[in-house]
Amino acid sequence: ILTLFNQARDLCRGANVPAQAALTQQNYEKSLERTQKGAIDQALKDEVQPVDDVLRQQTRGDQNLQSLLSRLTFRANPPDSYMGYAHGTHELGGGSIVIDLNLLSAITSLAELHTMDTGPYKQEAGDWWKWYREETRKSKEAGSRAPAVLLRLGEYVPDSLHQKFIREFSKLEYNPAIAWVLLHEIAHHVLGHVGNASSMEQSRERELAADDWAFRKLQE
């Protein structure tokens, strides 16, 4: 779970990714346009909502956790900095618990790429990485944000049965990771992590405590 989460977070903040050659700028612009028209919203409906539903069903006896789950909201605009990704995806107090939807979409896309890479679509997975590497390079040169990590499976796997297999198999990897992200952010509320940490050491302690709480909840 942590490996998948950390890789997704690194990609979302424009860190180094596996290197390889690009699809065309025109294809990227079309992809970006479709993303802006609701592809990430669809990812929320298809991948995140079922996980949230299962968490609610399995914690019916915990009224406090049920209340916190009801405060989850999602955004498609990621934080502007590493610190934002490390510590800024939750809002404390009586407001919403805000989850970055780009990060969750990256988790599902990476899991699907992992599945493709172990089967007959290894070349296609490599093609996606080629495109992403090149677009990330262009973004850095332009001083803009790296492109969204969003695999459009149908553009690389034309067979609908193969698409279904990849999606279903990938859920074994990404469902626990998504659940962990949701619980990790809830943990900051449960543990009373109010306000900014006073030092890097305190920040690290808070994150480790939230990690531990989320893993224990998953095991329950």
N, C-alpha and C positions, 0 to 999 in steps of 0.2 A: 504493500500500500504506500509506504513512504517513498520507495523508489519511483513509483508511478507519479505520485504527487509532486516530488521534487523535480522530476524531469518536466512535467507540465508547467510548473511554476517558472522554471528557468526559461522555457520556450516563450511563455507569455511575457516575460520581462525582457525578451530579446537577447538572451545569453547564447553561447555557442551551441550549435546543433550539428548532428552528423552531416558531413559535407557531401554534396553531390549536385546535376545541371538543369537548367531551368525550363519550365514551360514558358510560354510567351507572356509578355506584359499584358497583352489583350486578354488572355485567359484569366490572369490575376485580377484585372479590372472587372471582368464579368463576375468572378467569384466574390470580390469585395462588394459589388452591387447587390448580389443575391444575399450576402450576409446581412447587409443593411436592410434588406426587405423582409427579414424575419427568419433566416435559417437558424440563428442562435435561439430564437424563441421556440422554434420547432424542436431543437435539441433539448430545451428545458422540458417541453411536454413529453418527448419520447424517452429521454434517459433519466432526467433528474426527478420528475414527479413520481414515477413508480417507486423510486428508492425512498422518497419522502413518505409516500403512502405506507410502505412496509414498516418504516420506523414508527409511524403513528400507530399502526396496528399492534406492533410488538411492545409498545410502551403504554398501553391503555391504563395500566394500573398506576402509572407515575404521573400524577396531575401536573406537577411542576414541569416535568420534561414535555408533557403535552402542550402546556402553555408556551414554552420556549419554541417548540416546533411551529406553533401557529404564528410566531413572529418572524419566521424566515422569509426574507425577500431576496430577489435576485436582480443583479444589474449586469449590463453588457459592456460597461465602460470600466476597464481595469484601472487600478491605481497607477500613478505616474512614476513610481520609484520602487526600488527593491524593498525599502522599509515599508512601503504601502502594501506590498505583497506579504511581507513577513508578519506584519502586525495590524494592518488596516482594514481587514475584511469583516470586522465586527464593530458594531456600535453598541456601547454599553448604556445601561440605564433602562428607561421604560420604552425605548424606541425599537426599531426593527433590528434584526440580525441580518446584515447584508452580506450576501455571498456573491463573489464574482463569477458570473456565468461563463465568461471566456475561459476561466480556469477549469471549470467542470467540463466544458466542451473539449478542451485540450486533453483532459484525462480520458474521455471516451474515444477521442480520435487516436490517441497514442495506443490505447488497448487494441483498437481495430488494426492499426498498423503492425503491432506486435503479432497479431493473429495472421495477417497477410504475409508477414515476413517468414513465418514458419511453414507456409503451404505453397500452392502453385502460383501465388500472386506476389512472390518475393520481388520480382522485377518491377511490378507496379508500385509496391511500397517504396522501392528505391527511387522511382520516378517522382513520387510525392516529395520525398526528402530533397531531391534535386531542385524541384520547384521552390520549396520552402527556403532552402539555403540561399538560393539566388535572390529571392524576394527580400529576405532578411538583409542580405548585403546591400541591395538597392536602398532599402529603408534607412540603414545606418548611414549610407553616403548622403542621403537626402536629409538626415537629421530628424526623421519621422519614426513613429512607432512600428515595430515589427508587425507583419501581417498576423491575422487571427489564426490560431491553430485549429483548423476545422477541416477534417477530411470529408470530402463528398464521395462517399463510397461508390455510388453508381457511376462516377466518372472514371473509376479505375477497375471496377469489377462489374462487367456488363451482365453477368448471369444472375438472375434474381434469386435463385436457390442458393448460390454461393454467397450472395450478399446476406441472406437470412442466416446462413451458417456462421459467417464471420461475426455478425452482430450478436447472435445468441451466445456464441462461444466467448466473445469478448466481454460479455456481461459478467462472466465469472471473475474477470480481473477488475473491471471498472465499477461494478456495483458496490463492492466493499470500500473502494477508494472514495467514491462519492459520499457514501454514508459516513465514512470517517471524517471527511471535510466538514460536513454539516454538524456532526457531533463535536468536532474540535472547536468550531466557532461558538457553539452553545456552551461548551465547557468554560469559555472565558467569562460568561455570565454567571454560571453556577459557582465558579471559583472566586468571583468578586474581583476580577481584574479591571478595576475602574481607573480610567485615565491612562496617560502615557507612562510607560516604565521610566523609572528614574535613572536607570543605567542599562548598559548592554547585558550585564550579568542578570539583573532582575528581569529583563525582557526574555532572556534565554530560559530562565527558571519558569516564567509564565508559560512559554511555548511548550516546554517539556511537560509541565503539569497538565496542560490542555491535551497534549498528545496522549499522555497516560490515561486520563479520564476517558477520552474518546475510545481508546483501545479496550479499556475495561467494559465500557458500554456495549461495544460490538460483541465482546465475548459473552455478555449476558443474553 
